[in-house]
Amino acid sequence: MTADSNALDLEKSVFAKDQPRDIALSLKRSAEESGRRKSSPYRSAMSMLAFYLNRAGRNLSERRRAVPERAKVELRKAFGKE
């Protein structure tokens, strides 16, 4: 099913990482390496992060949710979009 989708192939357990920068760099790497994305690497990576926060994020503790939230800032930095 996902073979036909345009979703990114993510590193296993990327959202379980403890450092926002690690999440951001992993998403950046996945977006840049993907041949299935339809938009820019930045938009694809940010979209995947937003998708995660909107779905799984609502079931996370406030403390655990803060890490991927801060990854948005790190992702902007990684792509030079500060």
Secondary structure by P-SEA (a helix, b strand, c coil): cccccccccccccccccccaaaaaaaaaaaaaacccccccaaaaaaaaaaaaaacccccccaaaaaaaaaaaaaaaaaaccc
